[in-house]
Amino acid sequence: MLVVSLGKVFDEKKLALVENFLLRHEKSCVSLLERICRHEVSVYCILGERREIRAVFSYSSGGQILHCIPDALEFYDEYLVVLRIYFSNMDIENIFSVIGEEVGTNLILSAIYLATRKIPEINQTFNLMEYLPKKESKGAGLKFNPSTEKSVYAAVCSIKLLDALVPIQEAYEKEEVLSFDQEFNPLMSKVVLKKNLSEKNVYAVFLEGKIVAKAAVNATGKHCVQLGGVFTVPLYRKLGFAEFLIKKIVAEKNSLGKKIVLFVKPKNIAAVTLYKRCGFSAFSKFKISYY
């Protein structure tokens, strides 16, 4: 095996080869594919004996590694040797996180440790789920009387709603994203939210003009989109808003021929139950580790 660095921008022939490889595994690496197509990250390929692509990973300016190593479990030792050697000579001093399917993440963490003795401070494991048509259940629906239901609707959020969404995004990150020893970064949170709004990736449920639940499309690939950031304002929970919103987004993306995936903490029983009710089924394990 051999690691080859392609940089951020490379010729169309090489890009096509990388894209074609990732498309075969797209539902587990939507973010990686999107960021490569946008030329936002440095790209690395692991090649086999016949110079075929066996794996792809990226490294961002912020120190984030995204990866796609489909046969990591089968050839774990071989990958470990080549990655350990490569990371020993690669500048990863500012490494921040490793994100992807669990086996691949564990492989990269081991290689980094052997090369640098760096150990992540936080590890989070998730269920990676995909939407399967006709698998959703009817659900309880919105728990309102007919007159009130007329004032409930879901829509894409415009940049004009930035200020209204900032406190909701902050509550979501503190409750669902940050671990006990991570600090909330209000500036970074607002910058990311503003970017997502400008790209029309944020959706919300409105009750009489007030936002009561929100969700986002975190990444868009060629054939898949990754859903995330689902959050209901505490006062309006258990009233069906999140289910209403997810099913609206799924219907929209499914009508465009997109597959929908997401990842969720296994211990978040309420969220897992909700996603299953919306037609999602687990197909792999996903892991995010922070240094």
C-alpha positions, 0 to 999 in steps of 0.5 A, a space after each residue: 500500500 502507498 499513501 499519495 497526497 493530491 492537495 486541495 485542487 487537482 486535475 479532473 481525471 484524478 478528481 473523477 477517480 476519487 469521486 467514483 470511489 467515494 460514490 460507492 460508499 457515499 452514505 457513510 462519507 457524505 461530508 468527505 465527498 462534499 468537502 473534496 468536491 468543494 476543494 476545501 480540504 487536502 486529499 490523500 489516497 491509499 493505493 493498492 498494489 495495482 495503484 487502485 484506490 483503496 481508501 481516501 482521507 482528508 485533512 483540513 486547515 482546522 485539523 479535521 480528518 474525514 475518511 473512507 476506508 471500506 475494508 479497514 477491518 479486513 486489512 487493519 494491520 496493513 493500513 496501520 503500517 502505512 498510515 503510521 509511517 505517513 503520519 510520522 512524516 506528515 505535519 498533523 501538529 494541529 490535529 483536532 478531530 477524526 470523523 468517520 465509520 468507527 473501524 476506520 476512525 479507530 484505525 487512524 487513531 491508532 496510527 496517529 498514536 504510534 506516530 506521535 503518541 497523541 491521544 484524543 481527549 473525547 470519543 463519541 460513538 453513534 449509530 449511522 442510519 439511512 432512510 428506507 422508503 415505506 418504512 416510516 410509521 404513521 406516528 402520533 402526529 401533531 398534538 393540537 386541535 384542528 384550529 391550532 394546527 392551521 398555524 403550524 408549518 415547516 419551511 426553509 429558513 432565510 438569513 433574516 432568521 439568524 438572530 432568532 435561531 442563534 439561541 436555539 442553535 446554542 441550546 442544541 450544541 450545549 445539549 447534544 454536541 458538546 461534552 461535559 468539558 467542552 466550552 461553547 464557542 458563540 462566535 464559531 457557532 454563529 458563523 457556521 449557522 450563518 453559512 448554513 442559512 445562506 446555503 438554505 440548509 436550515 429548516 424549522 417548524 413555525 407555530 404562530 410565527 415562532 420557531 419551535 423546532 429546527 433541523 439542518 442538512 449538514 452535508 450534500 453529496 452527489 446522491 445523498 444528504 446528511 441530516 442533523 442538528 434536530 432540536 425541539 425547544 424544550 417547552 414544545 417537546 413531545 408534541 410531534 414537531 420534530 417528527 413533522 419536520 423530519 418527515 417534511 425534509 425527507 419527503 422533499 429530498 426523497 422527491 429529488 432522488 436523494 438518499 437521506 442519512 444521519 447519525 445519532 447517539 445510541 443512548 439517546 433513546 428518544 431520538 433513536 425511536 423518533 428516527 425509526 418512526 420516520 423510516 430510518 434504520 441503522 446500518 453502521 457505527 460512526 465515531 468522532 474523536 476530538 484531540 
